[in-house]
Amino acid sequence: RRDPYPKALMNVMKHEMARASAAADKLQCEDDGYALSKLAMMGGDIEIAFPAGEKPDRVFHQYAENLRKAIYKAGDTPCPQRAQALTDLKNACDDCHRDYR
């Protein structure tokens, strides 16, 4: 029986990413940072959700660290300028998914 946590974590992160992007794309930026706060919290669980077993996976760990940095960068960017930071965050997700999906 497979653990549902990894897929659930990715699904919730996808929805929060969409929420943050939609808020930043509006003419009157309405993002209060709540979606990014949740992404930051969940980003801390990436290695827990996808354990490497006995031997740590350096590449995966680097992708996870890059994701967390992109989340914090987006959170530190004022909402009207956040679209590019969110694109960078999506790219961090895509980098990992390219190798680990």
C-alpha positions as CSV (number, residue, x, y, z in Angstrom):
1,R,0.0,0.0,0.0
2,R,1.4,3.4,-1.0
3,D,1.8,6.3,1.3
4,P,-0.7,9.1,0.1
5,Y,1.3,11.9,1.8
6,P,3.7,12.7,-1.1
7,K,1.0,13.0,-3.7
8,A,-1.2,14.9,-1.3
9,L,1.6,17.3,-0.4
10,M,2.3,18.0,-4.1
11,N,-1.4,18.5,-4.8
12,V,-1.9,21.0,-2.0
13,M,1.3,22.9,-3.1
14,K,0.0,23.1,-6.6
15,H,-3.2,24.6,-5.4
16,E,-1.4,27.2,-3.2
17,M,0.9,28.1,-6.1
18,A,-2.1,28.7,-8.3
19,R,-3.7,30.8,-5.6
20,A,-0.6,32.9,-5.1
21,S,-0.2,33.4,-8.9
22,A,-3.9,34.3,-9.4
23,A,-3.7,36.9,-6.7
24,A,-0.5,38.4,-8.0
25,D,-1.9,38.6,-11.6
26,K,-4.8,40.8,-10.7
27,L,-4.6,44.5,-11.5
28,Q,-5.0,45.3,-7.8
29,C,-2.7,42.7,-6.3
30,E,-4.7,41.0,-3.6
31,D,-2.1,38.6,-2.2
32,D,-1.7,38.8,1.5
33,G,1.1,36.2,1.4
34,Y,-1.0,33.5,3.0
35,A,-0.6,31.0,0.1
36,L,3.2,31.6,0.2
37,S,3.3,31.1,4.0
38,K,1.6,27.7,3.4
39,L,4.0,26.9,0.6
40,A,6.9,27.7,2.9
41,M,5.5,25.4,5.6
42,M,5.0,22.6,3.2
43,G,8.3,23.1,1.5
44,G,9.9,22.2,4.8
45,D,8.3,18.7,4.5
46,I,9.6,17.8,1.0
47,E,12.3,15.5,2.3
48,I,10.0,14.0,4.9
49,A,7.4,13.2,2.2
50,F,10.0,11.7,-0.1
51,P,12.5,10.0,2.1
52,A,15.8,9.0,0.4
53,G,16.2,5.8,2.4
54,E,19.6,4.9,3.9
55,K,21.6,7.0,1.4
56,P,20.8,10.7,1.2
57,D,20.0,12.0,-2.3
58,R,22.2,15.1,-2.7
59,V,20.5,16.2,-6.0
60,F,17.0,15.9,-4.5
61,H,18.1,17.8,-1.4
62,Q,19.4,20.6,-3.6
63,Y,16.2,20.8,-5.5
64,A,14.3,21.0,-2.3
65,E,16.6,23.7,-1.0
66,N,16.2,25.7,-4.3
67,L,12.4,25.4,-3.9
68,R,12.6,26.8,-0.4
69,K,14.8,29.7,-1.5
70,A,12.4,30.5,-4.3
71,I,9.4,30.5,-1.9
72,Y,11.2,32.9,0.5
73,K,12.2,35.1,-2.4
74,A,8.6,35.3,-3.7
75,G,7.4,36.1,-0.1
76,D,9.9,38.9,0.2
77,T,8.9,40.4,-3.1
78,P,6.2,43.1,-3.0
79,C,3.0,41.8,-4.4
80,P,2.8,44.0,-7.6
81,Q,6.3,42.7,-8.6
82,R,5.7,39.1,-7.5
83,A,4.8,37.6,-10.9
84,Q,8.4,37.0,-11.9
85,A,9.3,35.6,-8.5
86,L,6.4,33.2,-8.8
87,T,7.6,32.2,-12.3
88,D,11.0,31.4,-10.7
89,L,9.2,29.4,-8.0
90,K,7.4,27.4,-10.7
91,N,10.7,26.8,-12.5
92,A,12.1,25.4,-9.2
93,C,9.2,23.0,-9.1
94,D,9.7,22.0,-12.7
95,D,13.4,21.4,-12.3
96,C,12.7,18.7,-9.7
97,H,9.8,17.2,-11.5
98,R,11.9,16.8,-14.6
99,D,14.2,14.4,-12.8
100,Y,11.9,12.9,-10.1
101,R,8.4,12.6,-11.5
